Every structure is written in structure tokens, then in C-alpha cells.
Amino acid sequence: MFGCFLYRRHAVRYFTWSRFCSSSSVNTQHVTHGRGGTRSVRIGCASGFWGDTATSVPQLIHGGRLDFLVFDYLSEITMSLLTAAKAKMPNLGYAPDFVQAALKPFIHDIHSKGVRVVSNAGGVNPLACAAAIQDVIKKAGLDLKVAVVTGDDLMPHRNRLAEVKLAADGSSCPLPRTLHSMNAYLGALPIRRCLDLGADIVVTGRCVDSALALGPLMHTFGWDSSHLDLLAAGSLAGHLIECGAQSTGGIFTDWHRIPDWDNIGFPVVECSPDGSFLLSKPPKTGGLVSFGTASEQLVYEIGDPRRYMLPDVVCDFSQVHIQEVSGVEGGAVRVSGAKGSAPSADYKVCATYMDGFRATAVCPLAGPRASEKGRRTAESIIKRTRRIFKHLGMDDFTSVNIQVLGAEDTYGANACNIDNREVVLWMAVQHKDKKALEVFSREIAPAGTGMAPGLCGIVGGRPRVSPVLKPLFFFHPKCEVKVDIHLDGQLVESILETGPNAGKLEDPPTCVEDTPDEELPAGPHCYRLEELAYARSGDKGDSANIGVIARNALLFPYLKKHLTSSVVEEYLAHVFPPGLSGAVTRYTLPGINALNFVLKNSLGGGGVASLRSDPQGKAFAQMLLDLKLSGLPDLKSLLR
């Protein structure tokens, strides 16, 4: 099925990976030959999520010396929101910010500088997004080619999917009856093909974030499916810039050392044909590019660093090296060492399904014993509502989450138990019946006159009842997913992203924690983890990860010895379901002297399905940095 063939139907060309890779007809019109005689390509990322600042666009266009400008808008939560928007209005379902705030004001600059744009802003309606872009181009009196990638939406095929293979453990299960959306994570090949066909602007639906950069690199350098190490390097470049300012000083552990947040620079990678690249940011912008900022982004939202699975390649980031480059304003690092192996023959798919309804009340509360007042208020509201449910013949809540923010409830048993005079009461509930939550919503305000003094109000007014969309991740064969390419409103090609190297993955290497150095000295000293390391956490569905990077290579052996998976699991025990064993797995990245901890089932369902105040585990790393490691020798000379 991977043989070289050409299928014609309604003037549409149909390609497989193997035909594409052997084709000599690649359009090299736009291939970049870099500056200063060195053949390279410069890619800047202006958005890390839907809602990111639009100030990134002019700084990158005018100061980034770019060949390509990419925008990453999509997450599992965003896809759910866009799906809901399209259900209400068929011409919606994409990120309107991309058209109105990112492209429209700067379309003449993009055209005059010859910058080509790639974005997944299409969401669940990329054709509508492209139509809006073409309207902007027409009104500006310009001639720019717009290409669209579709095919990630698997909802039209739902009736053929009786059972699916779960990504978590490979077991089979039926699709939920209340299926809301279903999108495959496409790779970089369709983006490359759009650029080969001369597109100036490429719009996709769901694809892996790193493909936004890898596609332009494949186009520029002619990389194909046989160049596995190069595909891994390009994917790493995309991974480092996909979250925008997170690699240039945003959410950095040493946040107090990062200048000018208001004008923070966005990332630029200058990539060479050998896969090495330089990460920097435009001059005269805030933020910082350093070993620490880049390393934190490297470990962000990854699992096993030896098997970072993408549609194009399985990456090994464990031996990646990040080296600071001197003399560059705002800092820069050179990155190398990624390795690649053949990808799976399956796509990862994220489906969402309806699972009842939720409502969240947020109420500030002040005065003496505020924590105690807040907790009793929340418990009383829930108790009263349950009494009403019983009277009306309604079922109980499916789930209830009460947190008193300011009383360190998010720290669990590690809280200092200080009774602050200002707290915020967080009450989130879930129920199968929307009407039941409307009852709950009405019972919040009466607390202002019939319960604790000092309740200041309800943030945002009466809580809104919204559907719960739970994620379901599974695998689906690439050979069954036809990816379509549209150019200037016309379907011109169809592609299969499965190729000659794709197939059954080798069994993952056994994860065994490194044996500590028996000769490692001990001592009477105790250090907070933040003194020894940087850390960053992220989410993947209902699991989270915490990457921990030694501030000094000589500290890494001490981290490996003292910061074990069992230590992390015990410290963060409050985030896991009761009775869950083996909740934390530890991996090592010797190249950057880092540890990566994967915390399964730690987010209360994750995303919009979670009732917690931190549904994506953004604060997990911050909490872990407070952990005290004892039995250490005097390490002051190694701290920086």
C-alpha cells in the first residue's frame, strides 16, 4: 500500500509518503539561503495559545529577520471551545484573533518582507479561517496564496469506529455515545506540501505543535522520512518555540531575574541543514534566552524523553545539549543532539465527549479567621443544596471540589496552615442534570446574608452552568486518514502521512531509576529544591509532568540520589486519587542534567473536566520547589 502511485479524481492528486519522498518535482522557489552566506532558515513563533498577546507580531516581523512566522493556538481545551462555537454558528470554529489581530494589521508588512506564515488557527473549521484571511488579503489589494490542510476531523467517520485502541494502555473500548469532537494530531508533511506548492499562508486544523516549524524546515532543506535525526532536530526546534514566550523567560523559575515582562521577546530559531539551531529573540525586547529558560521549555509537557512520539518521528531528547552563546543581546543558546527513530503507523487522536455539567463559584472573603469562615460557608452551601436535591427527587452531585485559596489548600499536607485574613473560596461541582446545577447556582448568593460575615461577592456573578467535555486519547491508523490540501479555495491534493519507515514501534526501554553513586558524600545540610534546580510543570490530559533541571552539572548526582519518584509521589500525594499506586515515573535527561517526573491521573480529569483551581498542573513545579532535601553536604560553592 506504500507503493508509488498517482490517483486522479476531479483533478485531485493523491500522494503517499513514499511517492512524495521520491518526487523530484518539489518547488524550490522559496528555499531560503540564509544570511551571511550560510544556508539557514529563521522561524519565529508569535503565539503560544489562543489569547496570546498580539504585540509579538510586529517585533518578530520588524526585528526577527524571519523567513517564516508561525502561530500555535490549539490545545485540547481550545479544541473543545472551538467545537462548541462551530455548533452554534457554522462559520465559526477557528481562532478569530489570528485573522483580525495578527494578520489584518500587518498583512502589508508580511507581504513586503516576504515572510511566509504557518498556523493551526483553523481549529475545527480551517476552511472558514482561510476564507476570512482571503477577505483580508483582497481588501488589502494583495496577491497572496492561502493553503489549507484538512482531514484531522474524524467525526465524519465515527460510525465506522466501533472500538478504539486507547493511548494509555493499548486496550480497546467503544467510543462514548455522547461524542463531541474527534481530531487526529497530523504531522508536518501536509504543511511542507502546502509550502512546496507556493503557499504564502498555511492554515491547518489539529496537528502536533512542533509540525508548524518542522514543515517549513522540511520544505527548505528537502528533509524527508529517511532523515530521522533531522526530523527529530526540527521537531525539537518546534517544541522549544511552540509556547511562545515560555522559552524566552516566561514562567521561568527565576522570574525575578527576567526584565521587562511588558515587552517580552518571542522566540526565533535559526536552523541549519545539519539540524543544529540557535534559539534567540528579537533585539530590544524583554525576557531572556539562557540555558535555564530553554531547558525548562525542553522538559515542558513531555513524558519519556527517549520516546517523544510524533507523527513524523519518535524523538530521543535525552542527550540534547543546550549551550549558551555569548555576545548576543538578550541571550541565545545553541541546541543539538536530538535523535530520531521511525514513527508509528498510527495517529494519536483526541476525542471529547459530554459527561454531565459543571458550575464553579468563586467568592472573596475577608476578616479574622477567613479560612475557617470560607470552609464552613462552602460546606453549608453544599449541604443545603443536597437537601433541596433530595426534596426534588434529584441525584447527588457527581463530584464536589472545595478549596480555600489563601489557606494553601493546593499544598495538601504540605500547607503551612496559616489562617489568613483574606481568602478566595473556590467551589466547583459536577452533576448529570443541568437543572440540578441551576439550583446550586441560585444558592450561592444567600450566603452573603445568612452565613459568614465578610463574604465580598461572587466573582462574575451567579455561576454559569456549562457542559463537561472529557478527553479520550486513542490511536488510529494513518492509512485510514486522507489529508486534503486546498490552495486558494480549491482542493488540489490528498496525502497519506504513512510512509515506508512507519510501523509497529519497538517496546519502550525499561524505565529504571539510576543507581545513586555510592561514593556520593552526605552531610547535615538541608536545601530547598529551588536552590538546587529549575523546574517547570505541564499537562497531558489527566496526567502532568514536572521537569527538574540542575542549576549546576555537579548538583545532578545529588538530585538523582535524593529526588526519587517515591519522594515526589509522597510530597504530592494529595493530587492523586486515593489508592493509586506507582503514580510517579522518573526519567533522566543527562544531556541537560535533568529529571522528568510523570504524574498519572493527577489533574482530577484534566482540562475542562477538572473541578480544581489548577486543572493543568501549572503550579505543581512551584510546589515541588518548596521540597526540602536533607542529608546533603555543604553545596554552597555550587549554587548560583
C-alpha positions in Angstrom: 0.0 0.0 0.0 3.0 2.3 0.3 3.9 1.9 -3.4 4.4 4.8 -5.7 1.1 5.6 -7.4 -0.9 8.6 -8.6 -4.6 8.7 -8.3 -6.7 11.3 -10.3 -10.2 12.2 -9.4 -11.7 15.6 -10.1 -8.2 16.9 -10.8 -7.0 16.0 -7.3 -3.6 14.4 -6.9 -3.2 11.7 -4.3 0.2 11.0 -2.7 1.6 8.6 -0.2 4.8 9.4 1.8 6.9 7.1 -0.4 5.8 8.8 -3.7 6.3 12.2 -2.1 9.8 11.4 -0.8 11.0 10.2 -4.2 9.5 13.0 -6.1 11.9 15.4 -7.8 9.2 18.0 -8.5 9.5 19.8 -5.2 9.0 23.5 -5.7 12.2 25.2 -4.6 11.1 28.7 -5.4 11.0 29.8 -1.8 14.0 27.9 -0.4 16.0 30.2 1.8 19.7 30.5 1.6 20.2 32.4 4.8 22.2 35.5 5.6 26.0 36.0 5.5 26.4 33.2 3.0 25.3 30.5 5.4 22.3 28.4 4.2 19.9 28.6 7.1 16.3 29.4 7.9 14.8 31.7 10.6 11.5 30.9 12.2 9.7 32.9 14.8 6.7 31.9 16.9 4.2 34.7 17.7 1.6 32.8 19.7 1.7 30.0 22.3 -2.1 29.7 22.7 -5.4 31.2 21.7 -5.4 34.5 23.5 -1.7 35.3 23.4 -0.5 38.9 23.0 -0.6 40.5 19.6 2.4 42.6 20.4 4.6 39.7 19.4 3.8 40.1 15.7 5.4 43.5 14.9 8.5 42.7 17.0 9.1 39.5 15.0 8.3 40.9 11.6 10.4 44.0 12.1 13.2 42.6 14.3 13.3 38.9 13.7 14.7 38.8 10.2 12.3 36.0 9.5 11.7 33.6 6.7 8.7 32.0 8.4 6.3 33.3 11.1 4.3 30.6 12.9 1.3 30.8 15.3 0.3 28.0 17.7 -3.2 28.3 19.0 -4.5 24.9 19.8 -4.8 22.8 23.0 -7.3 20.1 24.0 -9.3 22.8 25.9 -9.2 25.1 22.9 -10.5 22.4 20.5 -13.4 21.8 22.8 -14.3 25.5 22.9 -14.0 25.9 19.1 -16.1 22.8 18.6 -18.8 24.4 20.7 -18.5 27.6 18.8 -19.0 25.9 15.5 -22.0 24.0 16.8 -23.7 27.4 17.4 -22.5 29.1 14.2 -21.2 27.0 11.3 -18.9 29.8 10.1 -17.0 29.8 13.4 -14.7 27.2 15.0 -11.4 28.9 14.2 -9.3 31.4 16.2 -10.5 34.8 15.0 -7.6 36.6 16.8 -5.3 35.2 14.1 -7.2 36.9 11.3 -8.2 40.2 13.0 -5.3 40.9 15.4 -2.3 39.0 14.0 -2.7 39.2 10.2 -5.0 42.1 9.3 -3.0 44.9 10.8 0.3 43.6 9.5 -0.6 42.0 6.2 1.3 44.6 4.1 4.4 44.2 6.2 4.2 40.4 5.9 3.9 40.7 2.1 6.7 43.3 1.7 9.2 41.4 3.7 8.4 38.0 2.1 7.6 36.3 5.4 5.6 33.2 5.0 3.0 32.3 7.7 2.0 28.9 9.1 -0.7 28.5 11.8 -3.0 25.9 13.3 -5.5 28.7 13.8 -8.0 26.8 11.7 -9.1 24.8 14.7 -12.2 22.8 13.7 -13.0 25.0 10.7 -9.8 25.8 8.8 -11.7 26.4 5.5 -13.7 29.2 7.2 -10.5 30.6 8.6 -8.9 30.7 5.2 -11.9 32.4 3.7 -11.6 35.1 6.3 -7.9 35.5 5.5 -8.6 35.7 1.8 -11.1 38.5 2.5 -8.3 40.4 4.4 -5.9 39.9 1.5 -8.5 41.0 -1.1 -9.3 44.2 0.8 -5.6 45.0 1.2 -5.2 44.7 -2.6 -2.5 42.0 -2.3 -1.8 38.7 -4.1 -1.0 36.0 -1.6 -1.7 32.3 -1.9 -3.5 30.7 1.0 -3.3 26.9 1.6 -5.4 24.8 3.9 -4.9 21.4 5.5 -7.9 19.4 6.4 -8.5 15.8 7.3 -7.8 15.8 11.0 -11.5 15.8 11.9 -12.6 12.2 12.2 -16.2 12.9 13.2 -17.5 12.0 9.7 -16.1 8.5 10.2 -17.4 7.9 13.7 -19.9 5.2 12.6 -17.0 3.1 11.3 -15.2 3.2 14.6 -16.9 0.6 16.8 -13.9 0.3 19.1 -10.7 2.3 19.5 -7.3 1.5 20.9 -6.6 3.6 24.0 -3.3 5.5 24.0 -2.8 5.0 27.7 -2.5 1.2 27.8 -3.4 -0.2 24.3 -6.7 -1.7 25.5 -9.9 -1.4 23.4 -13.0 0.4 24.3 -16.1 1.6 22.5 -16.5 5.3 21.6 -18.8 7.2 24.1 -22.3 7.8 22.8 -22.0 11.5 23.7 -19.0 12.1 21.5 -18.4 15.8 20.9 -15.3 16.0 18.8 -12.6 13.7 17.4 -9.3 15.1 15.9 -6.1 13.4 14.8 -2.8 15.0 15.5 -1.4 15.4 12.0 2.2 15.8 11.2 4.4 18.2 9.2 4.2 16.6 5.7 0.9 18.4 4.7 2.4 21.7 5.8 5.6 21.0 3.8 3.5 20.2 0.7 1.5 23.4 1.0 4.8 25.4 1.0 6.1 23.3 -1.9 3.0 24.4 -3.9 3.9 28.0 -3.3 1.6 28.9 -0.4 2.3 32.2 1.4 0.0 31.4 4.3 -0.8 27.9 5.5 -3.7 27.2 7.8 -4.2 23.8 9.5 -6.6 22.2 11.9 -5.3 19.9 14.6 -1.6 19.0 14.2 1.2 18.5 16.6 2.5 21.9 17.7 6.1 21.1 16.6 4.9 20.5 13.0 4.4 24.2 12.5 8.2 24.6 12.5 9.2 21.2 11.1 7.1 21.7 8.0 9.0 24.8 6.9 12.3 23.1 7.7 11.4 20.0 5.6 10.4 22.4 2.7 13.5 24.5 2.9 16.1 21.7 3.4 14.4 18.9 1.5 14.3 16.6 4.5 12.2 13.5 4.1 11.1 10.5 6.0 14.5 8.9 5.9 16.2 11.8 7.7 15.1 10.7 11.1 17.7 12.6 13.2 17.0 15.7 11.2 13.2 15.4 11.7 13.9 15.0 15.4 16.0 18.1 15.5 13.4 20.1 13.6 10.7 18.8 15.9 12.8 19.9 18.9 13.1 23.4 17.4 9.4 23.5 17.0 8.9 22.2 20.6 11.1 25.0 22.0 9.2 27.8 20.3 5.7 26.4 20.2 4.7 28.0 23.5 5.9 31.5 22.6 7.5 33.4 25.4 7.8 30.3 27.6 11.3 29.8 26.1 12.4 33.4 26.4 11.9 34.0 30.1 8.1 33.5 30.6 7.1 31.4 33.7 10.8 30.9 34.4 11.7 29.6 37.9 13.9 32.7 38.4 11.1 35.0 37.3 12.6 37.8 39.5 15.6 38.0 37.2 13.7 38.4 34.0 13.4 42.0 32.7 10.6 43.8 31.0 7.7 41.4 31.0 5.6 44.1 29.3 7.8 43.8 26.2 8.9 40.2 26.5 10.6 38.9 23.3 9.2 36.0 21.4 11.4 33.1 20.2 13.3 32.8 17.0 15.2 29.7 15.9 17.8 29.9 13.2 18.2 26.4 11.8 21.0 24.8 9.7 20.7 21.9 7.3 22.5 19.6 9.8 19.7 20.1 12.3 21.6 22.3 14.8 20.0 25.6 15.6 20.3 28.8 17.6 17.5 30.0 19.8 17.2 33.7 20.4 14.7 36.6 20.4 14.5 40.0 18.6 16.8 42.8 19.8 15.5 45.5 22.2 12.9 43.2 23.7 12.4 42.0 27.3 12.9 38.5 28.6 15.9 36.2 28.5 17.2 33.3 26.5 19.5 31.2 28.6 20.3 27.6 29.5 17.7 27.7 32.2 14.8 29.2 30.1 15.5 26.9 27.2 15.9 23.8 29.3 12.6 24.4 31.2 10.8 24.5 27.8 12.6 21.4 26.7 11.1 19.4 29.6 7.7 21.0 29.3 4.8 18.6 28.7 6.9 15.6 27.8 6.8 12.0 29.0 9.7 9.6 28.3 12.3 11.9 26.8 13.7 8.9 24.9 10.4 8.3 23.2 8.7 11.7 22.5 6.2 10.3 19.9 5.2 12.5 17.0 3.5 11.6 13.7 6.7 12.3 11.7 9.3 10.8 14.0 9.9 9.3 17.5 12.4 11.7 19.2 15.1 11.0 21.7 15.7 14.2 23.6 17.7 12.6 26.5 21.1 13.6 25.1 20.2 17.0 23.8 22.8 19.7 24.7 21.9 23.4 25.3 24.9 25.8 25.3 24.7 29.5 26.0 26.2 31.7 23.3 27.9 34.8 24.5 27.7 38.3 23.0 24.0 38.1 21.9 21.7 40.8 23.2 19.1 39.2 25.4 20.9 35.9 25.3 21.0 32.9 22.9 21.6 29.2 23.1 22.8 26.6 20.6 20.9 23.4 20.7 22.0 20.0 19.3 21.9 16.3 20.0 18.3 15.2 19.1 18.0 11.7 17.7 15.1 10.1 15.8 13.6 6.7 15.0 10.8 5.6 12.8 7.3 6.8 13.8 4.2 4.7 14.5 1.8 3.8 11.8 -0.9 5.3 13.9 -2.1 8.8 14.7 -2.8 9.9 18.2 -6.4 11.1 18.4 -8.0 13.4 21.0 -11.8 12.9 21.3 -14.0 14.7 23.7 -17.4 13.6 25.0 -20.1 15.0 27.1 -20.2 13.8 30.7 -22.7 15.9 32.5 -22.4 19.6 33.6 -20.4 21.7 35.9 -20.6 25.0 37.7 -17.9 27.0 39.6 -18.4 29.7 42.3 -15.5 32.0 43.2 -16.1 34.2 46.3 -13.6 36.5 48.0 -13.9 36.5 51.8 -12.1 38.8 54.3 -11.7 39.3 58.1 -10.4 37.3 61.1 -10.4 33.5 60.7 -11.2 33.9 57.0 -10.1 30.4 56.1 -12.4 28.8 58.7 -15.3 31.0 57.6 -14.8 30.1 54.0 -14.7 26.4 54.6 -17.8 26.4 56.7 -19.6 28.6 54.1 -18.8 26.2 51.3 -19.8 23.1 53.3 -23.1 24.7 54.3 -24.0 25.7 50.7 -23.3 22.1 49.5 -25.3 20.7 52.5 -28.3 23.0 51.8 -28.2 22.2 48.0 -28.2 18.4 48.7 -31.2 18.9 50.9 -33.0 20.6 48.0 -31.9 17.8 45.6 -33.5 15.2 48.0 -36.7 17.2 48.2 -36.9 17.4 44.4 -36.0 13.8 43.8 -32.7 14.6 42.2 -29.5 12.6 42.4 -26.5 13.8 44.4 -23.6 15.7 42.9 -21.3 13.6 40.7 -18.3 15.4 42.2 -17.6 18.3 44.5 -14.3 20.2 45.0 -13.9 22.9 47.7 -10.7 24.8 48.0 -9.9 27.8 50.2 -7.3 29.7 48.2 -5.0 31.6 50.5 -5.2 28.8 53.1 -2.7 26.7 51.0 -5.3 24.0 50.2 -3.4 23.3 46.9 -0.4 22.2 49.0 -2.3 19.4 50.7 -0.5 18.1 53.8 2.5 20.4 53.0 0.4 23.5 53.8 1.6 25.9 56.5 -2.0 26.2 57.8 -1.8 30.0 58.2 -5.2 31.5 58.8 -5.0 34.5 56.5 -7.4 37.4 56.8 -8.1 37.3 53.1 -9.0 34.2 51.1 -10.9 33.2 48.0 -13.5 30.4 48.2 -13.5 28.0 45.3 -16.5 25.7 44.9 -16.7 23.6 41.8 -19.4 20.9 41.4 -20.5 18.4 38.7 -23.9 16.8 38.1 -25.5 14.8 35.3 -28.5 17.1 35.3 -28.2 20.7 34.2 -31.2 21.8 36.3 -29.6 20.5 39.5 -26.6 22.8 39.0 -29.0 25.7 38.3 -30.3 25.0 41.8 -26.7 25.1 43.2 -26.1 28.4 41.3 -29.0 30.1 42.9 -27.9 29.0 46.4 -24.6 30.9 46.4 -25.8 34.4 46.9 -27.9 33.7 50.0 -24.6 33.0 51.8 -24.0 36.8 51.7 -26.8 37.4 54.2 -27.3 34.1 56.0 -23.8 32.8 56.6 -20.3 34.1 57.4 -19.5 37.9 57.7 -17.0 39.2 55.2 -18.3 37.5 52.0 -17.5 40.2 49.5 -19.5 38.9 46.5 -19.4 36.3 43.7 -16.7 36.8 41.0 -18.5 37.1 37.7 -22.0 36.9 39.3 -24.2 33.8 39.6 -22.2 30.8 38.4 -22.8 29.7 34.9 -23.6 26.0 34.2 -21.6 24.5 31.3 -21.1 21.1 29.8 -18.2 18.8 31.0 -16.2 17.7 28.0 -13.8 14.9 29.0 -10.9 13.9 26.8 -10.3 10.5 25.4 -7.0 9.7 23.7 -6.6 6.8 21.3 -4.7 5.6 18.3 -6.0 5.4 14.7 -4.2 4.0 11.6 -2.7 6.7 9.4 -3.5 4.7 6.3 -7.2 5.3 7.0 -6.9 9.1 7.3 -6.9 11.1 4.0 -5.4 14.5 4.4 -6.6 17.1 1.9 -4.7 20.2 0.7 -6.6 23.2 -0.6 -4.9 26.1 -2.4 -6.8 29.3 -2.9 -10.1 27.6 -2.2 -9.6 24.6 -4.5 -8.8 21.0 -3.4 -5.6 20.2 -5.2 -4.1 17.1 -3.4 -4.7 14.4 -1.0 -1.9 12.8 1.1 -1.4 9.8 3.3 1.1 10.6 6.1 2.1 7.0 6.5 5.4 6.0 4.8 7.9 3.3 4.3 9.5 3.7 7.7 6.3 3.7 9.7 5.3 0.6 11.5 5.0 -1.2 14.8 7.1 0.6 17.5 9.7 -1.2 19.4 8.9 -2.0 23.0 9.8 1.0 25.2 13.0 0.8 27.1 12.6 -0.3 30.7 12.4 2.6 33.0 14.8 2.0 35.9 15.9 4.8 38.1 19.6 5.4 38.0 21.6 3.8 40.8 23.0 6.5 43.1 26.7 7.0 43.3 27.7 5.0 46.3 30.6 7.4 46.9 28.4 10.5 46.9 29.1 12.3 50.1 26.4 13.0 52.7 26.2 15.7 55.3 24.0 17.6 57.8 22.8 20.2 55.4 19.3 20.8 54.0 18.3 22.7 50.9 15.1 23.7 49.2 14.9 22.2 45.8 14.7 25.7 44.3 18.2 26.4 45.5 19.5 23.4 43.5 17.3 23.3 40.4 14.9 24.9 37.9 11.5 23.3 37.5 8.5 23.5 35.2 5.3 21.5 35.0 2.7 20.9 32.3 -0.3 18.7 31.5 -1.2 15.9 29.1 -4.9 15.1 29.6 -5.3 13.8 33.1 -1.6 13.4 33.7 1.1 16.0 34.4 4.8 16.2 34.2 7.4 18.1 36.3 10.8 18.7 34.7 13.7 19.4 37.2 17.0 20.8 35.8 20.1 21.0 38.0 21.5 24.6 38.2 25.0 23.2 38.1 26.0 19.9 36.5 27.8 18.9 39.7 24.4 19.0 41.5 22.8 16.5 39.2 24.1 13.4 41.1 22.6 14.7 44.3 19.2 15.3 42.6 19.3 11.7 41.2 20.0 10.3 44.7 17.6 12.4 46.8 14.8 13.3 44.4 13.3 9.9 43.6 9.9 9.1 42.2 8.8 7.9 45.7 9.8 11.2 47.2 7.8 13.2 44.7 4.8 10.9 45.0 4.8 11.2 48.8 5.2 15.0 48.6 2.3 15.5 46.1 0.2 12.6 47.4 -2.8 14.9 47.7 -3.1 15.4 43.9 -3.7 11.6 43.2 -6.8 9.6 43.5 -6.9 7.5 46.8 -5.3 4.1 46.4 -3.4 4.8 43.2 0.0 3.1 43.3 3.0 3.8 41.1 1.6 7.2 40.3 5.0 8.8 39.5 7.6 7.6 37.0 11.0 9.3 36.7 13.1 9.7 33.6 16.5 11.2 33.1 17.9 13.7 30.6 21.7 13.5 31.1 22.3 16.0 28.3 20.9 18.9 30.3 21.3 17.3 33.7 17.6 17.0 34.3 14.9 14.7 35.7 11.4 14.4 34.3 8.6 13.1 36.5 5.3 12.0 35.0 2.4 12.1 37.4 -0.5 10.0 36.1 -4.2 10.7 37.0 -3.1 13.8 38.9 -5.3 16.5 37.5 -8.8 15.5 38.5 -9.8 14.7 35.0 -7.7 17.5 33.4 -8.7 20.5 31.3 -12.4 21.4 31.3 -13.3 18.1 33.0 -11.4 19.0 36.2 -13.0 20.9 39.1 -9.7 22.1 40.5 -8.4 25.6 40.5 -5.3 24.3 38.8 -6.7 21.8 36.2 -3.4 21.8 34.1 -0.9 21.4 36.9 0.7 24.7 36.3 1.6 25.1 40.0 2.9 21.6 40.5 6.5 22.5 39.8 6.2 25.6 42.0 5.0 23.4 44.9 7.8 20.9 44.4 10.4 23.7 44.5 9.5 24.1 48.2 10.5 20.5 49.0 13.4 20.3 51.4 16.2 17.8 50.6 18.2 16.8 53.7 21.3 14.7 54.3 23.4 16.8 51.9 27.0 18.0 52.2 27.8 21.7 52.0 26.9 22.7 48.4 27.1 26.5 48.7 30.0 26.7 46.3 27.9 25.0 43.6 24.9 27.2 43.9 24.3 30.1 41.6 
